[in-house]
Amino acid sequence: MKIRIPRPRQFGSSIRDLARRDPDQAERYLDTHTEAWEELAEHDPHDAADILEALDEEGAAELLQDLDPVRVGDVLDEMHPEVAADVLEELDATEAAEMITHMEPDQAADLIIALGPVQRTNILAALDESAAAEIQALLVHAADTAGGMMTTDVAGLPIDMTAGDAIEELRRLHDELGSNLLYVYAVDGDNRLVGVVAFRDLVFADPNALLGDIIEPSLITVRPDTDREQVSELIHRYRLIAVPVVAADGTLIGIVKFSEAIEAIQAEVGEDIAVMVGAGEEETVFTPVGRSVRRRLPWIFFNLVVGMIIASVISRFRSTLTTYAVLAAYMPMVALLSGNSGAQSLAVIIRSMAVGDLPQGRARRAIQREVMVGLIDGTAIALVAASMAAATLSVFEGQSVHNVTSVQIAMIVFISVWVAFLVAGFVGAGIPVLLRRLNQDPALASNIFLTMITDSVGFVGFLLTAMLLLG
């Protein structure tokens, strides 16, 4: 195969697409075009990471070995930690440790966590003392906190340094901190954060002015245990590029960058979607099969129990269904419609919570709003469903099971659908609010609880209405 694309970005996109279609062919090409691979990794580590993720672990490990260690660090920074861990497990611990040394500390910590216990121990032992200490310091923080998101590569300059000396120091730090050099933070003699200064203000300041005279003392900070949702909300609300992380005594220990906040939001939304339906929290397509099974099975068994309970309740109405067998044709429709309506309310409430638009004080009004929407939608859908049910009843004319008039079936459908929508709006909005009040994840299997209630109301409500109206 011959690819003639002069620019690395175009080349990277071409090889990435090839790797996703035919991993073996892409691997063979890169094995025989080492210079092109090295240039791609240098200029576009994002595409290089995507390519490695599409290959098998052994092939990806061989391609990593062809790169300069610094370039390997850049590529590993862009890979999913679980995939990067699988690739590094193909290498000797010493070689893997050398690659990890050139990664961003926060990304390296995520990768270390994803490693198997034995490989994790071996690689940590093979790291040099300073790198191991830096990563270990990050590992003590939960992944969904500011401490788990932060990087410890941060520019903290003495408050009594002059602006001119600060600029010279920043030039020196640029090679060391790279993309982490986002703000200039001023600290006192005990490394306690005092203020922040923008690069523009620093450049135009009198070279002899002290940082203490030009800093902005009022700044947004977070603690290491601050939840990632709150961190992301602060960065978004105040339009920050990064937010400093300080210890209880005010010591500057790191920063959380805007890019990490974006990843945190994406992860939080993904978790909410998975947890809503009973999948494991933080579960991805890279999660080991055994762990996924253990996380999902309990909720599936819960669904089975709920289904058996509903089936046993419905069986109590077998005399009604025997006499009016035509009801069985319309019964699932009510549960289906109310389930969809409840899922809409559930999605709106959970999304609002995720982006911080639903404080505790607005919860009641949000539930009332969803109930009102359910009433209006329910009235409209109930009218249409009743009309359609009455019209289609003629299909059963002449059959012995037809012991109900079109007017009766229309009334049964209208009442049961209207009530089901009312309940669905209330429950869809109320479940996440209740879970939050109980200090639980609002998305915790919400969809399973919602389905349980809407199915119960849909089936049982329909049959109760039919029994009351038909005698």
N, C-alpha and C positions, 0 to 999 in steps of 0.2 A: 504494500500500500504506500502511496506517495502523497504526502500532504504538503502543499506549498502555500503557507500563510506567513507573511513577513512579520506580523506584529504578535507579541506574546499573548495578548488578551484574546485575539481571534484564534490563535493556535490553541490556547487553553480551552476555549469554548468548543472547538472542533474535537479535540481529544476527549474532553469531558463527555460530550454527546456520544462519541464512539465507545467510551468505556461503559456507558450505561446500556448501550445496545449490544456490544460484543467485548466484554472485559478481556478475554484472552488476546484478541487482536490488538487492543490498545496496549496491553502489557508488552506484547512482542515488539510493537513499534517503539515504545519508550526504552526498552532494553537495548535497542540498536541505535537509538538517537539520544545518547546521554547528554550531549551538549544542549539540545533543545529542551530536554526535561529539566536540566539545571537552570536554564534561563527562565523557563516557566515558573519554577519554584521561587526564583528570586523576584520576578516582577509581578506574579499573580499567585500568591500562596492560596488564595481562596479556591481557584479552579484546581490547583494542584491537590488540595485537600479533597475536593469533590471526586477527583479521579481516583485517589487512593481508596476512598470509601466505596467506590464501585468495584474494586478489585478484591480478590481473595486476600486473606491476611498474609500469606507467605509471599505473594507477588508484591504486595504493598510494602512489606518489610524490606525486600530486596531493593525496591526503588528508593526507599528512604536511605538505605546504606550508600547509595550513589551520590547523595547530596552532602554538601558542606554542613557540619553540625549546626551552624547558625541558621541556615536555610531550613534545616529539619525542624528547628524550634518554631520558626514562623509557620510552617505547614501544619505541625501538630496543634498549634494554637487555634487553627481554623477547623480542625476535625471534631466530630462528636467525641466526647471523652470515652464513651463505651467502645467505639470503633478503634480509636487510637490505642486504647488499652489492649484490645485484641491483637493489633498489629505489633505492639511492643513486646507482647508475650512470646512472639516468634524470635526475639532477639536475646542475646546474652544480657544479663542484668547490668553488667558494667557498661555495655554499649548503649542500652536503653537509658541508663542514668545520665550518660553524657548528652544524649539528645534532650532529655527533660531539663537539664541545666540551662539550656538556651530558650526555654519556654517562658511565657509570662507566669509569674508565681501563682496567680489565681487559677489560670488554666492548668498549670502543672498539678495543683492540688486536686482539681476535678478529675484529672486523668489518674492520679494515684488512687483516689477513692474507687474508681471503676476497675482497678486491677484486682486480680485474685489475691487472696491473703498471702500466699507463699511468694508470689512475684512482687507484691507490694513491699514485703519485708526485705527481700533481696535488693530491690532497686533503692529503697531508702537507705539501706546499709552501704550501697555503692556510691551514693551521692556524696559530694564534698560536704564538709561540716556546715558551712554557711548556707548552702542551698537547702540542705536537709532541714536545718533549723527554721528557715524562712517558710518552707512548705509545711512543716509540722505546726508552725504557729497558725497557719490558715486552716489546718485540718481540725482544729479544736472547735471551730465555728460551724454551725449548721449551714447546709448549702442554701437554705432559703432565708438567710439573714444577711445583713450588710457585711458582717465579717466573712461569710462564705462567698460573697460576691466581690469583695474588695481586692485591690492589688496593693502591696506594700511598697511598690516603687513610686515614691512621691517626693516632690521637691519641697522641703521645709527649710527655709533660710532664717538665720538669726535676725531678730528684730532690730538689733543695733548695727546691722550691715548697711553700707551705703548703697544707693541705687546703682552706681557705677560698678561696685564690686559684685552686686547681685547679678547684673547682666553678664559679667565675666564668668561667674559661677554657673549661671544657666547655660552658657555656651559649653562649659565643661560637662555639665550634667546631660546635655542633649544626647550624646552618644550612649550614655548609660540608661537613661529613662525613655528615650524615644517618644512613642505616641502617648506615654503617660505624663508627659510634661504639658499639662493643660492649664493649671493655675499656679501662681506663686503664693505659697503659704508662709506666713511669718510665724516663728515660734520663739518662745523665750528660752532661757538657759536650761530649763528642764524639759524641753521639747513639747511644752504645752502650746496648743494652737492659740494664737492671738488675733490673727486677722488674715485677710487675703488681698492681693493686689493684682489687677489685670495687667497683662503684658503691655498693653498700650500705655497705661499710666506709668508703668515702670520705664518704658523707653523714653517718654517725654519728660520724665522727672529730672530735677537737678541731680547730676551725678553724685554730688556730695550730700544729698538729702538722705536721711535714714529711713529704712523701711517703715519704722514705727510712725513716721510722719505722713506716709502716703498710703498706708493700708486702709482697708475698709474693715472696721472691727466687728460689724454686725454681719454674720454669715450663717448660712444653714449648715448644720452638722447632724450626724447620726451616730448612734452607738453601735458597737459590733453586733448586738442582739436585736437590732431593729429589723422588723420583718421586711422582706424584699418588696412587698406591695407598697408599704409606706415609703420606702426608699425611692421606688419608681415614681410614686405620686409626687414626692418633693421635687425630683428632677424635672418632671413634666410641668408642675405648677409654676416653678420659678425659672424655667428655661435654662437649666444648668447644663454645663458640659460634664461636670463631675461634682460629687459631693464628698467632703472629707469625713472620715470615720475617726472618732476620738474615743479614748478610754474614759472611764469614770472620772479620772482626775484631769481630763482635758488634754491628755497626751495625744498627739497626732500619730496614728498608726497606719493609715492608708487612705485610699480614695475609691469610690465606686464610680466608674465611668458611665457615660450615657449609653454606650453600646451594651454594657452589662445590664443596664436597666431595661433596655429593649428586649434583650434575651430573657430577662426575668418575667416581663409581661407576657411574652410568648409562651414561656414555660408555665406560667400561672394559668393562662387561658387553656393551654393543652391539658393541664392537670384537672381543671374544672370540668372539661368535656369528658375526660376519662372517668373521673370520680362520679360524675352525674349518672353514668350508666353502670357503675360498679366495677370498672376496671381499676387496676392498681394505680395509686398515686405515683407520679413521676414515671409511669410505665411508658416505654417507647417500643419501636420495632426492634431496638437493639437489646431489650431486656431479655435475660435468659428465660427459656420456655418454662422451666420448673417454677421460677419465681412468679411468672405471670399466672400460671395455673393456680398456685396457692393464693394469690390475691383475688382472683376472679371467682373461684369455686364457691366460697361462702355466700356471695350475693346470688349466684345462680341457684344454689340450694334454697336460699330465702325465697327467690321467685317461685321455685317449685312448691314450697309450702303454701305460699299465698295462692298459687293456682289451684292447689288441692282444696284449700278452704273455700275459694269462690265456687269450685265445681260442686262441693258438698252443699253449699247454700242453694245453688241453682237446682240441684236435684230435689230440693224441697218443693219446687214448683212443677214437678213432672206431671201432675194432674192437669195443671193449666196448659202446659206445652202439649200434652196428649190431646186435650180437647181443642186447643187452638194451635195446631202445629204450624200454621203460617207465621206465628210470632217468631219462630226460630230464624226466619229469614231476615228479620229486621233488627233483632237484638244486637248482633255484633256492630251494626252501624252506629248505634248510640255510643258504645264504648270507644269506637274508633274516633268519632268526631270530638268527644270530650277529651280524649287523650291528646289529640293534636292541639286543641285549644289550651289545655293545661301546660303542655310543653312550651307553647309560645310565651305564656306568662312566666314560666320558670326561667326561660332563656333571658327574657328582659330583666328580671330581677337579679339573676346571677351576674349578668354582664354589668349592670349598674353597680353592684357591689364590687366587682373586680376593678372597675375604673374609679371607685371612690365617689360615685354619684348618689349613693343611698346611705346617708348616715342614719343612726338609730332613730332620730327624731322624725324622719320622713317615712319610716317603714309603714306606719298605719295608713298614711295617705297613699302610699304605693299599692298596698293591698286593696284599698277601697277603689283605686283607679282600675286595677285588674279585674275586680268584681264587676265594676260598671261596664268595662269592655266585654266581659263574659256575658252579662245580661243583654247587651245590645246585639253582640254576635249571635248569642243563643236564640234570641227572638227571631232574627232574620233566618238563621239556619233551620230553626225548628219549623218555621212556616214553610220553607222550601221542602224540607224533608217530609213534613206531613203531607204536603200536596203530592209529592212524588210517590210516597207510600200508598196513598189512596189511589193514585192513578195506576200504579203497577199491580194493585191487588187483583185486578181483572185477570191477571195471568193465572190465578188459582181458581177461577170460576169453574164450577162443575166437579171439583175435587171434594172428596169427603172431608178433608181437613179444613174446608172453608166454612167456619162457623162464626165469622166476624164480618161486620160491614165495613165499607171503605171509610165511613165517618168515624167509626170506632177506632180503626187502626190509625187514622189521621190524628185523633185526639191522644191516643197512647204515645205515638211518636212525638207529637208536639210537646206534651208535658214532660216526657222522660228526657228529651234532648235539651229542653230549656233548663230543667233542674240540673242536668249533668254539666252544662256549660257554666252555670252559676257556681257549682261546687268546684269545677276545674279551675276557674279563675281564682277562687279563694285559696284552694290548696296549692296551685302552681306558684302563687306569690307567697303564700304563708309558710311553706316548708323551708325554703332557704332562710327566711327571717327567723323562724323558730330555731333552726340549727345554729344560726349565728348567736342568738340570745343564749343558747346552751353552751356557747364557746366551742362549737364544732365547726368544721369546714362547711359553709353553706351549700357546697356542691356535693356533699357526702351522699352518694347514691340517691340524690334527689329524684332522679328520673324513675328509679325503681319504686320509691314510695309513692310518687305521683301516679305511676301506672297501676299500682295496687289499688289506690283509692278510686281512680277514674274507672277502672274496670269493674270494681265492686259496685259503684254507683250506677255505671252504665247498664250492667247486666241485671243486678238485683232491682234497681230502680225501675227499669223497664218492665220487669215481671211483676213487681208490686203494683205499678200503675195499671197494667193489664188486668191483674186479678181484681183490683178495686172497681175498674170500669166495666169489666165483663161479668163480674159476679162469680 
